[in-house]
Amino acid sequence: MIEHTKASDPKQPKPRKPIYLTVKEDLIRRVLSGEWRPGDLVPSEIALAEEYSVSVGTARKAVEKLVQDNVVVRQRGRGTTIATYKGGKAAKPYKFLNFYSEQGERTERIAYLAFAEGTATEFDARQLGISPGTPVSRVTRLRSAGGRPAIIEHIVVRGDFCPDAAEKFATLLPSSIASFFDRQYNLLIVRVEEKVYAALADQEDQEHLSCAAGEPVLEVIRSAYDLGGFVIEYRLIHARQGVYYTNTTR
């Protein structure tokens, strides 16, 4: 009779990690170390295969995973580059923009309302993965579409990764926050997570979005992650009626 080893048996060998994932993780390590900067050209898949002593297919799969994770961008005629939001062919400053007007217009026109340095509340700390009382920057801005206010954003940025961010925001008034982090702090935002709720208009919504008291609004808590897996900033967003949210990037 054949005896089957239980999954909990310590003698059972652990499944090996696929080689392409090992290559992918080391490529990410090299970006985090500063060996490659946003916009830099990555060696070809043939060169990577030779460097890591793997097949070209394995190197290609590792690079494809980095493409899926928004770490690198393929450019026809040039090759593969580290993703950037600084401008140029590889730049995608509105990659994570998911709000549109009823006419399908992006909510791109921006007005900054407030800037402040402060410390993290318990709610901030949970969202950012830091301790309460840690320095943070707070920014409030209004985005419009079709000449009409559409959403209001309360942005909280962790101060350990982005010191004096409120002051820099006030000076530069960036339209793309991903580009701002890229240029000012060499941080690459590679993914966002968004939680969508139903909420009622608060006083700021009434003032800036022309909502009536108690009117339904769309509430989104949005967390932006860098290449190292840290939440760099989160936003509490309210969108008025008539603005729609899509989880399909354009």
C-alpha positions, 0 to 999 in steps of 0.5 A: 500500500502506498503511504501519502505524506501529509501536507503538514509533514515537515519532511515534505519538501516545499514547492520550489518557486518558479525561476521566472519569479526569482528573476522578477524579484531580483529585477525589482531589487535592482530598481529599488537599489537605484541601479535603474531609474524611472525611464532607464532602458532595461537589458534585452531579454536575451541579455537578461537570460545570459546574465541570469543563466536562464532560458530566453522564455524564462527571462521574457516571462519575468519581464511580462510580469513586470509589465503587468505590475506596471514596473516596466513599459515596452516601447516598440523600436526602443525596448523595455524601460522602467515605468515613469510619469515624468513625460515622454513615450513611456509616461502614463500620468493618468493611468490610475484615473478612474473618474469621468463625467456623464459625457465621458470626460476625464476629471483632469482640471484641478484646483488646490484648496488646502495644504498642511503638515500634521501627524497621522490619526489612527485612521491615517495610520491604518491606511498608510501602515504607520504609527499614529502621530507619525508626520504626514502631509495633507492636501485637499484639491478639487477636480472638475470635468466639463467646467463643473466640479466633479470630485473633492480629494483629501490626500494624506502623504506619509512624511518618512518617504516624502518629507515636506510634501505639503510645501512642495505641493503648494509650490508646484501644484502638480496635475499628476501626483504619480509624476510628482512622487516620481520627480520629487522623491524618485518613487514609482507608484505601480498600483492602487487599491480602491474601496468604493462606498455609498455616502452622504454629502458633508459640508465640504461637498455642499460647498465645493460640489454644490451638493444638497445636505444629505445628498448621496455621493460616491466615496472612494478610499484610494491607496497608492503603492510604490514598487516596494509595496509601501502605501505612499499616499491615500485619498478620501474621495467624494464624487457628486452625482453624475460622475461615474467610476470605472475600474477599467484604465484607459 
